[in-house]
Amino acid sequence: MAPDSPSDFSSTFNQLKEQLACPACHGELRLDPARLSCLQCGRAYPIRDGIPVLIAELQHPRD
């Protein structure tokens, strides 16, 4: 079952962070509230219904 909120994703992220990477540049990802952000290129990927949407074409620009 998927986590109910982005904050519920944090324990899953901590278990998987070594296996996850930015789909655009393969940089390291950081968990921010409601999204994953790339530390290398700055792209941000939303977390929807507890699932990160790691599609480069749908990424949000850096704030």
Stockholm file with secondary structure:
# STOCKHOLM 1.0

chainA/1-63         MAPDSPSDFSSTFNQLKEQLACPACHGELRLDPARLSCLQCGRAYPIRDGIPVLIAELQHPRD
#=GR chainA/1-63 SS CCCSSGGGHHHHHHHHTTTCCCTTTCCCEEEETTEEEETTTCCEEEEETTEECCCGGGCBCCC
#=GC SS_cons        CCCSSGGGHHHHHHHHTTTCCCTTTCCCEEEETTEEEETTTCCEEEEETTEECCCGGGCBCCC
//
